[in-house]
Amino acid sequence: MAKLERVTTLTIHPRTDIGTTGAKRARREGKVPGALYGHGGSEAISVDARTLADLLSTGGQSHIVDATIAGKHESVLLREVQRDPITHRPISADFQRVSQTEAINASVGVITVGTSRGVKDDGGVMDVVTHALEIKGPAGKLPEHFEIDVNGLGVGDHITAGDVKLPAGFTLITAPETIVVAVEGPRTGSDDATLTAAAAPAAEPAAPAAG
C-alpha cells in the first residue's frame, strides 16, 4: 500500500450560513463545517471532507498546515474534531490560527517501538495506558508523535510521561507520574477462574418448603 503524503496545504471556505441549517448544507456539499479562531477573531468555516480525512490519517493534529481562506494565507492547526457516534465520520472540525514561533498547548500521540522482553521472554502483556501526551512549545516544531522504546521493559516495568524525552523548547503538561506503557505478568489459569467466578451471577436463594 502506498504511503499517504502528509497534507501541508488546505483550502478553508468561509461559511456565512451558520447554525444547524448551514452545517447540514455544508455536509450535503461534501464539506465538514467548523470554526476558525485565534489571534483575536473567530469565524464559521468549512473544509473539504476528503481533504480533512487525509489530514487526519497523516497526523494532521500535530503539525501546522498552510491554509488559504478567501484569498488570504493563514497558518492553522487542527484543534478539535467531532465524529458521528455511529459512522465515526467527522461532522465538525475546528482550526486555530497560529504562528510558527508562538507557544501552544498540543496533544501528541505516542507509538511504541520494539518488543518488550517481558512479553517476548516471559509471556507478559504490554498495555499502552496513555495514548497521547499534552505538551507546550513552539507551534512550528511540534513533533508528529513520540516514539517509546519498549525493548528493555520486563514484567512489572513501566514508562511514565516524565520518562519521555521532549524536544528542546517543550514542556510537559501531562502529570509526570502518568503511566504511559506498562508490562504485566501473564494471566494464569487461576486468574481466569477468579475472573469467571466474579462475573458469574449470584445463585438464586432456595424457595421455602411448603408447609
GIMOQUI-V124113 format. One record per pair of residues at least 4 apart in sequence whose C-alpha atoms are under 8 Angstrom apart, sorted by the first residue. I is the first residue (numbers start at 1). J is the second residue. D is the distance in Angstrom with one decimal. If there is no record, write none. Layout:
i,j,d
I,J,D
I,J,D
This chain:
i,j,d
4,54,7.8
4,57,8.0
4,58,6.9
5,58,7.3
6,54,7.8
6,55,7.0
6,58,5.3
6,59,7.7
6,60,7.8
7,51,7.9
7,54,6.8
7,55,5.4
7,58,7.0
7,60,7.2
7,65,7.4
8,64,7.5
8,65,4.9
8,66,6.0
9,65,5.6
9,66,4.7
9,67,5.5
9,68,8.0
10,47,8.0
10,51,7.6
10,65,6.8
10,66,6.2
10,67,4.6
10,68,6.5
11,47,6.7
11,48,7.8
11,67,5.5
11,68,5.0
11,69,6.3
12,45,6.5
12,46,6.1
12,47,5.2
12,67,6.5
12,68,5.9
12,69,4.9
12,70,7.9
13,45,5.4
13,46,5.2
13,47,6.1
13,69,5.9
13,70,7.1
14,43,7.6
14,44,6.3
14,45,4.5
14,46,6.6
14,69,6.8
14,70,7.0
15,22,7.8
15,43,7.9
15,44,5.2
15,45,4.7
15,46,6.4
16,22,8.0
16,44,7.0
17,21,7.5
17,22,4.7
17,23,7.8
18,22,4.7
18,23,6.6
18,44,6.8
19,23,6.2
20,24,6.2
21,25,6.3
22,26,6.2
23,27,6.4
23,32,7.7
23,33,5.5
24,28,6.3
25,29,6.4
26,30,6.6
26,31,5.1
26,32,6.3
26,33,6.2
26,46,7.0
27,31,4.9
27,32,5.6
27,33,7.1
27,91,7.7
30,48,6.3
30,49,5.8
30,50,8.0
31,46,6.0
31,47,5.3
31,48,4.4
31,49,4.8
32,46,5.3
32,47,5.4
32,48,6.3
32,49,5.4
32,52,8.0
32,90,7.0
32,91,5.8
32,92,5.6
32,93,6.7
33,44,7.6
33,45,5.9
33,46,4.2
33,47,6.7
33,91,7.0
33,92,5.2
33,93,6.4
34,44,6.0
34,45,5.3
34,46,5.6
34,92,5.1
34,93,4.7
34,94,5.0
34,95,7.8
35,42,6.9
35,43,5.6
35,44,4.5
35,45,5.2
35,46,7.5
35,93,6.9
35,94,4.7
35,95,6.2
36,42,5.5
36,43,5.4
36,44,6.4
36,45,6.4
36,94,5.9
36,95,4.8
36,96,5.7
36,97,7.1
37,41,5.5
37,42,4.1
37,43,6.5
37,94,7.9
37,95,6.5
37,96,5.0
37,97,6.1
38,42,6.6
38,96,5.4
38,97,5.0
38,98,7.2
39,97,6.5
39,98,7.7
46,93,8.0
47,51,7.4
47,52,6.8
48,52,6.2
49,53,6.2
49,90,7.9
50,54,6.3
51,55,6.1
52,56,6.2
53,57,6.2
54,58,6.3
55,59,6.6
55,60,4.7
55,61,7.9
56,60,5.0
56,61,6.9
59,63,7.4
59,144,6.4
60,64,7.8
60,65,7.9
60,77,7.9
60,78,6.7
61,77,6.7
61,78,5.2
61,79,6.6
61,107,7.9
61,108,7.9
62,77,7.6
62,78,7.9
62,106,7.3
62,107,7.3
62,108,6.2
62,142,6.1
62,143,6.6
62,144,5.3
62,145,7.6
63,77,6.6
63,139,7.5
63,140,7.1
63,141,7.8
63,142,6.0
63,143,7.4
63,144,6.6
64,75,6.4
64,76,5.6
64,77,5.0
64,78,8.0
64,98,7.9
64,100,7.8
64,139,6.9
64,140,6.4
65,75,5.8
65,76,5.4
65,77,6.2
66,73,7.1
66,74,6.0
66,75,4.8
66,76,6.4
67,73,5.7
67,74,5.1
67,75,5.9
67,76,6.6
68,72,5.4
68,73,4.6
68,74,6.1
69,73,6.5
69,74,7.4
74,97,6.8
75,97,5.8
75,98,5.7
75,99,6.3
75,100,7.9
76,95,6.2
76,96,5.3
76,97,4.5
76,98,5.5
76,99,8.0
77,95,5.5
77,96,5.2
77,97,6.6
77,98,6.8
78,93,7.4
78,94,6.2
78,95,4.5
78,96,6.5
79,93,7.6
79,94,5.6
79,95,5.3
79,96,6.4
80,93,5.7
80,94,5.2
80,95,7.2
81,90,6.4
81,91,7.5
81,92,5.7
81,93,4.5
81,94,6.6
82,90,5.7
82,91,5.7
82,92,5.1
82,93,6.5
83,87,7.8
83,88,5.0
83,89,5.2
83,90,4.3
83,91,5.3
83,92,7.0
84,88,4.7
84,89,5.5
84,90,6.4
84,91,6.2
98,102,6.9
98,139,7.0
99,139,6.8
99,140,7.3
100,138,6.6
100,139,5.3
100,140,4.1
100,141,7.6
101,138,5.0
101,139,6.0
101,140,6.0
102,137,7.6
102,138,5.2
102,139,5.9
103,136,6.3
103,137,4.6
103,138,4.3
103,139,5.9
104,136,5.4
104,137,5.6
104,138,6.3
104,139,5.9
105,134,6.9
105,135,5.7
105,136,4.4
105,137,6.8
106,134,5.6
106,135,5.5
106,136,6.3
107,132,6.0
107,133,5.5
107,134,4.5
107,135,6.4
108,132,5.1
108,133,5.4
108,134,6.4
108,135,7.4
108,143,7.2
108,144,6.8
108,145,5.5
108,146,7.1
109,131,5.7
109,132,3.9
109,133,6.4
109,144,7.6
109,145,5.0
109,146,6.4
110,130,8.0
110,131,5.6
110,132,5.5
110,133,7.3
110,145,5.5
110,146,4.6
110,147,6.0
110,148,7.0
111,131,7.8
111,145,7.0
111,146,6.2
111,147,5.1
111,148,6.2
112,147,5.7
112,148,4.7
112,149,6.0
112,150,6.5
113,147,6.4
113,148,5.8
113,149,4.8
113,150,6.1
113,151,7.5
114,149,6.1
114,150,5.8
114,151,5.2
115,119,7.1
115,120,6.8
115,150,6.1
115,151,5.0
116,120,6.2
116,126,7.5
116,150,5.1
116,151,4.3
116,152,6.0
116,153,5.1
116,154,6.5
116,183,7.8
117,121,5.5
117,122,7.3
117,151,5.9
117,152,6.1
117,153,5.9
117,154,5.5
118,122,5.1
118,123,6.5
118,124,5.3
118,125,7.7
118,153,6.1
118,154,3.9
118,155,4.7
118,183,6.8
118,185,7.9
119,123,4.7
119,124,4.2
119,125,5.8
119,126,6.8
119,154,7.4
119,155,7.5
119,183,7.5
120,124,7.5
122,155,7.4
122,185,7.7
122,186,7.6
123,185,7.1
123,186,5.5
124,155,6.1
124,183,6.4
124,184,5.5
124,185,4.5
124,186,4.5
125,183,5.5
125,184,5.2
125,185,6.2
125,186,6.2
126,181,7.1
126,182,5.8
126,183,4.3
126,184,6.3
127,181,5.7
127,182,5.4
127,183,6.2
127,184,7.8
128,180,6.0
128,181,4.5
128,182,6.6
129,179,6.5
129,180,5.1
129,181,5.6
129,182,7.2
130,178,7.8
130,179,6.7
130,180,4.6
130,181,7.0
131,180,7.2
133,161,7.3
133,172,7.7
133,173,7.7
133,174,6.0
134,172,6.4
134,173,5.2
134,174,5.2
135,170,6.6
135,171,5.7
135,172,4.6
135,173,5.1
135,174,7.0
136,170,5.5
136,171,5.3
136,172,6.5
136,173,6.8
137,141,7.6
137,142,7.2
137,169,5.9
137,170,4.4
137,171,6.6
138,142,6.7
138,169,7.1
138,170,7.4
143,167,7.8
146,164,7.9
148,164,7.3
153,157,5.5
153,158,6.9
153,183,6.9
154,183,6.6
155,183,5.2
155,184,5.3
155,185,5.5
156,182,7.2
156,183,5.6
156,184,5.4
156,185,6.9
157,182,6.0
157,183,5.7
157,184,7.7
158,179,6.8
158,180,7.4
158,181,5.5
158,182,4.1
158,183,6.3
159,163,6.2
159,164,7.8
159,179,6.0
159,180,5.7
159,181,5.3
159,182,6.5
160,164,7.1
160,176,6.5
160,177,5.6
160,178,5.3
160,179,4.3
160,180,5.1
160,181,7.1
161,174,6.9
161,175,7.0
161,176,4.9
161,177,6.2
161,178,5.4
161,179,6.3
161,180,6.0
162,172,7.7
162,175,7.6
162,176,4.1
162,177,6.3
162,178,7.7
163,176,7.7
166,170,6.2
166,171,7.2
166,172,7.7
172,176,7.5
174,178,7.2
187,191,6.1
187,192,7.2
188,192,6.5
189,193,6.3
190,194,6.1
191,195,6.2
192,196,6.1
193,197,6.1
194,198,6.1
195,199,6.2
196,200,6.2
